[in-house]
Amino acid sequence: MMRRLLLWLLLALLLTGCGFARPAPSVFMPVPAGLPPGNGGTLIMAWGARDPNTLDPALSGDVGSAFVIRQLFSGLVRLDVNLEVQPDLAETWQISEDGLIYTFTLRADARFADGRAITSADVIYSLERACDPQLGSNLPAATYLSDIVGATEKLRGQAQKIAGLRAIDDRTLEITIDAPKSYFLSKLTHPSSFVVDEQAVVAGGATWTEQPNGSGPFEIEEWRHDQLLVIKRNLNYYRDLPKLDRVRFLIGAAASNPQMLYEQGQIDLTEVPSYALARVQDTSNPLAKELVQVPQLSLYYIGLNVNLPPFDDPKVREAFSLLLDRQKLTEVSLYGAVEQAHGILPPGIPGYNPDLPASSSDMDRVRTLIAESRYGSIENLPPIVAYGGWSGVLQEVAEQQLGLKIEVRGYEDFGDYLAALDRQEFQIYGTGWIADYPDPQNFVDVLFRGGSSQNHTGYDNPEVNVLLDQAAVATDEATRLELYRQAEQIILADVPVIPIYHDVSYTLVKPYVRGLNITPMGILDLSSVELVR
């Protein structure tokens, strides 16, 4: 996501080689020849303990929310099953010779769920709304729309309009960006660029997403908060109509233990928890034939706030990077179901560096580094509070090996966790990131540029920022990828994060579920799914 900040416990579905590596291929369950066509039906999925964090595209900041938003809304462009940019509301676009002006022509049949035509004015309203500081702080648009001329001024409350947006007529609009950037179209696939209905927003007020009148393949049929969300086929959808009648997302108590629900035939697909993977993979188990495995363009890591003691000292950060045996974590704690991360970029992302050295735990070096830090000894370190994934493991190792006590805290509400993360309140925390689009900029720049809204460590290295500026406008692809590699190496040396692993999704899918695409960015679109029983 799509900017998608991901906790260990968030629904994961919704969730090697040279610099020009491509993502691992998506897995597609086709409808075999000779079988009858899908006749509607209801796909059932277990969502989680609570509702999606938001269904407002302008506020989409996590993978789960973005997944549902993609079913209800659409933008000018989209990513296909191969993660390549394709037309969506826009049927065509042209790019000026200098790479600064994008001219989009909307489809003649583009319309909202109520049948009203979508115009250039609707697109501009949606982009400007996404940059409206009255919606909140740390808006996703700061990451995904700031290339547009005037977007930053709008986000800062210094302008009422975005200067780089212009409607030529009802079906044609121009977007002017600040510099030629090869990844700009990819950024427009993020939900923050999706078109919303101004009439629905105004009429619905704070609860407008209850009946949002979107333009995606589905629309909301029923929503019993924290219990059930049902979306149904949008009969006014401008592309091929979804084959499913509806999708039911079980929430709360009804969604507990999805693995059991799947095996009992109560849901149609589910992510396999790591503890159950060996049993499911056993070839004597009938479930093995229903298992789909796809490496994800993701990074799970421990973040260290470089502005909060004791991690304001580089020596302490380096020491903590040597505290955990990351190979043991991936092979034992995660049952070997993931790939150990040696850097920031995952395999399959252009610019991935397979030659980065593996890390190892070294307690003697840990003690030496802390002694060399301005704190002088383990006893002089200030109190440390850890949040998120791997905090318990970190707590146990630190106390057993160093006699260092770390307090572990958590948040019941995912939205509260994200808000605290945005405020950079945590000394140390575990979290993850899954690609919004398959480009190194979405990792190296978005997570580590000084001042980026997704940079929750406070890291700000001028040398890295210069490399990122150069990469953003580089026209030669080999040069661009090399600049990102250089930036990655500096970041790893500065240790604002401790990379742990790159995820692999393991999804059980019932044999009658056809047309489901599981990509290296998870499931993006349910419109092609059908039930063939």
Solvent accessible surface area in square Angstrom, and as a share of the most:
residue,aa,sasa,rsa
1,M,0,0.00
2,M,2,0.01
3,R,17,0.06
4,R,2,0.01
5,L,2,0.01
6,L,1,0.01
7,L,15,0.07
8,W,66,0.23
9,L,150,0.75
10,L,31,0.15
11,L,39,0.19
12,A,24,0.19
13,L,5,0.02
14,L,5,0.03
15,L,1,0.01
16,T,116,0.68
17,G,25,0.24
18,C,85,0.51
19,G,12,0.11
20,F,112,0.47
21,A,15,0.12
22,R,137,0.50
23,P,17,0.11
24,A,31,0.24
25,P,113,0.71
26,S,24,0.15
27,V,46,0.26
28,F,103,0.43
29,M,30,0.13
30,P,72,0.45
31,V,52,0.30
32,P,54,0.34
33,A,109,0.84
34,G,83,0.80
35,L,74,0.37
36,P,76,0.48
37,P,111,0.70
38,G,21,0.20
39,N,137,0.70
40,G,5,0.05
41,G,28,0.26
42,T,35,0.20
43,L,0,0.00
44,I,46,0.23
45,M,3,0.01
46,A,11,0.08
47,W,19,0.07
48,G,26,0.25
49,A,81,0.62
50,R,113,0.41
51,D,31,0.16
52,P,12,0.08
53,N,72,0.37
54,T,24,0.14
55,L,4,0.02
56,D,7,0.04
57,P,2,0.01
58,A,4,0.03
59,L,67,0.33
60,S,0,0.00
61,G,4,0.03
62,D,2,0.01
63,V,1,0.01
64,G,1,0.01
65,S,0,0.00
66,A,0,0.00
67,F,1,0.01
68,V,0,0.00
69,I,0,0.00
70,R,38,0.14
71,Q,0,0.00
72,L,1,0.01
73,F,3,0.01
74,S,6,0.04
75,G,0,0.00
76,L,4,0.02
77,V,1,0.00
78,R,71,0.26
79,L,21,0.11
80,D,27,0.14
81,V,49,0.28
82,N,88,0.45
83,L,5,0.03
84,E,82,0.37
85,V,40,0.23
86,Q,56,0.25
87,P,52,0.33
88,D,7,0.04
89,L,0,0.00
90,A,0,0.00
91,E,75,0.34
92,T,76,0.44
93,W,65,0.23
94,Q,137,0.61
95,I,84,0.43
96,S,39,0.25
97,E,189,0.85
98,D,84,0.44
99,G,14,0.14
100,L,50,0.25
101,I,60,0.30
102,Y,10,0.04
103,T,34,0.20
104,F,0,0.00
105,T,39,0.23
106,L,0,0.00
107,R,58,0.21
108,A,79,0.61
109,D,56,0.29
110,A,2,0.01
111,R,65,0.24
112,F,0,0.00
113,A,11,0.09
114,D,88,0.46
115,G,33,0.32
116,R,77,0.28
117,A,59,0.46
118,I,6,0.03
119,T,36,0.21
120,S,0,0.00
121,A,66,0.51
122,D,15,0.08
123,V,0,0.00
124,I,27,0.13
125,Y,48,0.18
126,S,4,0.03
127,L,1,0.01
128,E,18,0.08
129,R,29,0.10
130,A,1,0.01
131,C,0,0.00
132,D,38,0.20
133,P,53,0.33
134,Q,171,0.76
135,L,55,0.27
136,G,34,0.33
137,S,97,0.62
138,N,59,0.30
139,L,7,0.03
140,P,5,0.03
141,A,0,0.00
142,A,38,0.30
143,T,13,0.08
144,Y,0,0.00
145,L,0,0.00
146,S,37,0.24
147,D,8,0.04
148,I,2,0.01
149,V,58,0.33
150,G,13,0.13
151,A,0,0.00
152,T,42,0.24
153,E,73,0.33
154,K,23,0.10
155,L,31,0.15
156,R,164,0.60
157,G,49,0.47
158,Q,124,0.55
159,A,34,0.26
160,Q,152,0.67
161,K,140,0.59
162,I,3,0.02
163,A,83,0.64
164,G,5,0.05
165,L,18,0.09
166,R,133,0.48
167,A,50,0.39
168,I,76,0.39
169,D,77,0.40
170,D,99,0.51
171,R,92,0.34
172,T,23,0.13
173,L,0,0.00
174,E,32,0.14
175,I,0,0.00
176,T,39,0.22
177,I,2,0.01
178,D,83,0.43
179,A,21,0.16
180,P,53,0.33
181,K,24,0.10
182,S,82,0.53
183,Y,8,0.03
184,F,0,0.00
185,L,27,0.13
186,S,20,0.13
187,K,5,0.02
188,L,0,0.00
189,T,7,0.04
190,H,0,0.00
191,P,0,0.00
192,S,2,0.01
193,S,4,0.02
194,F,14,0.06
195,V,0,0.00
196,V,3,0.02
197,D,4,0.02
198,E,80,0.36
199,Q,113,0.50
200,A,17,0.13
201,V,21,0.12
202,V,108,0.62
203,A,93,0.72
204,G,30,0.29
205,G,40,0.39
206,A,110,0.85
207,T,86,0.50
208,W,16,0.06
209,T,22,0.13
210,E,59,0.27
211,Q,120,0.53
212,P,6,0.04
213,N,30,0.15
214,G,4,0.04
215,S,0,0.00
216,G,0,0.00
217,P,6,0.04
218,F,2,0.01
219,E,49,0.22
220,I,7,0.03
221,E,71,0.32
222,E,66,0.29
223,W,43,0.15
224,R,113,0.41
225,H,87,0.39
226,D,67,0.34
227,Q,102,0.45
228,L,6,0.03
229,L,1,0.00
230,V,3,0.02
231,I,0,0.00
232,K,70,0.30
233,R,55,0.20
234,N,1,0.00
235,L,125,0.62
236,N,50,0.25
237,Y,7,0.03
238,Y,12,0.04
239,R,60,0.22
240,D,127,0.66
241,L,81,0.40
242,P,3,0.02
243,K,85,0.36
244,L,1,0.00
245,D,46,0.24
246,R,77,0.28
247,V,0,0.00
248,R,78,0.28
249,F,1,0.00
250,L,26,0.13
251,I,2,0.01
252,G,16,0.15
253,A,95,0.74
254,A,54,0.42
255,A,6,0.05
256,S,70,0.45
257,N,76,0.39
258,P,50,0.31
259,Q,11,0.05
260,M,89,0.40
261,L,15,0.07
262,Y,0,0.00
263,E,75,0.33
264,Q,103,0.46
265,G,47,0.45
266,Q,93,0.41
267,I,1,0.00
268,D,7,0.03
269,L,2,0.01
270,T,7,0.04
271,E,29,0.13
272,V,9,0.05
273,P,40,0.25
274,S,37,0.24
275,Y,151,0.57
276,A,5,0.04
277,L,9,0.04
278,A,78,0.61
279,R,116,0.42
280,V,0,0.00
281,Q,77,0.34
282,D,70,0.36
283,T,131,0.76
284,S,96,0.62
285,N,26,0.13
286,P,105,0.66
287,L,22,0.11
288,A,27,0.21
289,K,189,0.80
290,E,33,0.15
291,L,35,0.17
292,V,19,0.11
293,Q,97,0.43
294,V,1,0.01
295,P,64,0.40
296,Q,6,0.02
297,L,2,0.01
298,S,1,0.01
299,L,0,0.00
300,Y,9,0.03
301,Y,6,0.02
302,I,3,0.02
303,G,0,0.00
304,L,0,0.00
305,N,2,0.01
306,V,23,0.13
307,N,95,0.49
308,L,56,0.28
309,P,58,0.37
310,P,0,0.00
311,F,0,0.00
312,D,44,0.23
313,D,10,0.05
314,P,83,0.52
315,K,73,0.31
316,V,0,0.00
317,R,18,0.06
318,E,62,0.28
319,A,0,0.00
320,F,1,0.00
321,S,13,0.08
322,L,33,0.16
323,L,1,0.01
324,L,4,0.02
325,D,61,0.32
326,R,18,0.06
327,Q,94,0.42
328,K,121,0.51
329,L,10,0.05
330,T,4,0.02
331,E,97,0.43
332,V,91,0.53
333,S,51,0.33
334,L,26,0.13
335,Y,120,0.46
336,G,48,0.46
337,A,8,0.06
338,V,23,0.13
339,E,77,0.34
340,Q,28,0.12
341,A,0,0.00
342,H,69,0.31
343,G,4,0.04
344,I,0,0.00
345,L,2,0.01
346,P,0,0.00
347,P,32,0.20
348,G,5,0.05
349,I,0,0.00
350,P,15,0.09
351,G,0,0.00
352,Y,25,0.09
353,N,19,0.10
354,P,58,0.36
355,D,125,0.65
356,L,21,0.10
357,P,109,0.69
358,A,71,0.55
359,S,32,0.21
360,S,74,0.48
361,S,42,0.27
362,D,61,0.32
363,M,35,0.15
364,D,108,0.56
365,R,91,0.33
366,V,1,0.00
367,R,100,0.37
368,T,58,0.33
369,L,0,0.00
370,I,1,0.00
371,A,59,0.46
372,E,93,0.42
373,S,10,0.06
374,R,159,0.58
375,Y,29,0.11
376,G,36,0.35
377,S,34,0.22
378,I,28,0.14
379,E,146,0.66
380,N,97,0.49
381,L,17,0.08
382,P,37,0.23
383,P,120,0.75
384,I,4,0.02
385,V,25,0.14
386,A,1,0.01
387,Y,24,0.09
388,G,29,0.28
389,G,11,0.11
390,W,29,0.10
391,S,6,0.04
392,G,41,0.40
393,V,46,0.26
394,L,2,0.01
395,Q,63,0.28
396,E,99,0.44
397,V,33,0.19
398,A,0,0.00
399,E,78,0.35
400,Q,129,0.57
401,Q,82,0.36
402,L,19,0.10
403,G,57,0.55
404,L,15,0.07
405,K,149,0.63
406,I,4,0.02
407,E,82,0.37
408,V,59,0.34
409,R,116,0.42
410,G,63,0.61
411,Y,86,0.33
412,E,159,0.71
413,D,46,0.24
414,F,34,0.14
415,G,18,0.17
416,D,74,0.38
417,Y,7,0.03
418,L,17,0.08
419,A,40,0.31
420,A,0,0.00
421,L,2,0.01
422,D,41,0.21
423,R,141,0.52
424,Q,65,0.29
425,E,86,0.39
426,F,5,0.02
427,Q,29,0.13
428,I,1,0.01
429,Y,3,0.01
430,G,1,0.01
431,T,0,0.00
432,G,0,0.00
433,W,0,0.00
434,I,1,0.01
435,A,0,0.00
436,D,1,0.01
437,Y,0,0.00
438,P,18,0.12
439,D,15,0.08
440,P,0,0.00
441,Q,7,0.03
442,N,0,0.00
443,F,0,0.00
444,V,0,0.00
445,D,10,0.05
446,V,3,0.02
447,L,6,0.03
448,F,3,0.01
449,R,59,0.21
450,G,20,0.19
451,G,80,0.77
452,S,22,0.14
453,S,17,0.11
454,Q,3,0.01
455,N,3,0.02
456,H,8,0.04
457,T,4,0.03
458,G,15,0.14
459,Y,9,0.04
460,D,87,0.45
461,N,30,0.15
462,P,99,0.62
463,E,103,0.46
464,V,0,0.00
465,N,29,0.15
466,V,80,0.46
467,L,20,0.10
468,L,0,0.00
469,D,73,0.38
470,Q,85,0.38
471,A,0,0.00
472,A,8,0.06
473,V,64,0.37
474,A,22,0.17
475,T,131,0.76
476,D,76,0.40
477,E,64,0.29
478,A,56,0.43
479,T,67,0.39
480,R,8,0.03
481,L,6,0.03
482,E,80,0.36
483,L,21,0.11
484,Y,0,0.00
485,R,58,0.21
486,Q,70,0.31
487,A,0,0.00
488,E,1,0.01
489,Q,91,0.41
490,I,37,0.19
491,I,0,0.00
492,L,41,0.20
493,A,82,0.63
494,D,38,0.20
495,V,13,0.08
496,P,0,0.00
497,V,5,0.03
498,I,2,0.01
499,P,6,0.04
500,I,0,0.00
501,Y,15,0.06
502,H,7,0.03
503,D,18,0.09
504,V,20,0.11
505,S,1,0.00
506,Y,18,0.07
507,T,0,0.00
508,L,0,0.00
509,V,7,0.04
510,K,28,0.12
511,P,81,0.51
512,Y,43,0.17
513,V,1,0.01
514,R,56,0.20
515,G,4,0.03
516,L,0,0.00
517,N,27,0.14
518,I,1,0.01
519,T,2,0.01
520,P,2,0.01
521,M,6,0.03
522,G,1,0.01
523,I,3,0.02
524,L,15,0.08
525,D,45,0.23
526,L,0,0.00
527,S,14,0.09
528,S,37,0.24
529,V,0,0.00
530,E,8,0.04
531,L,7,0.03
532,V,13,0.07
533,R,193,0.70
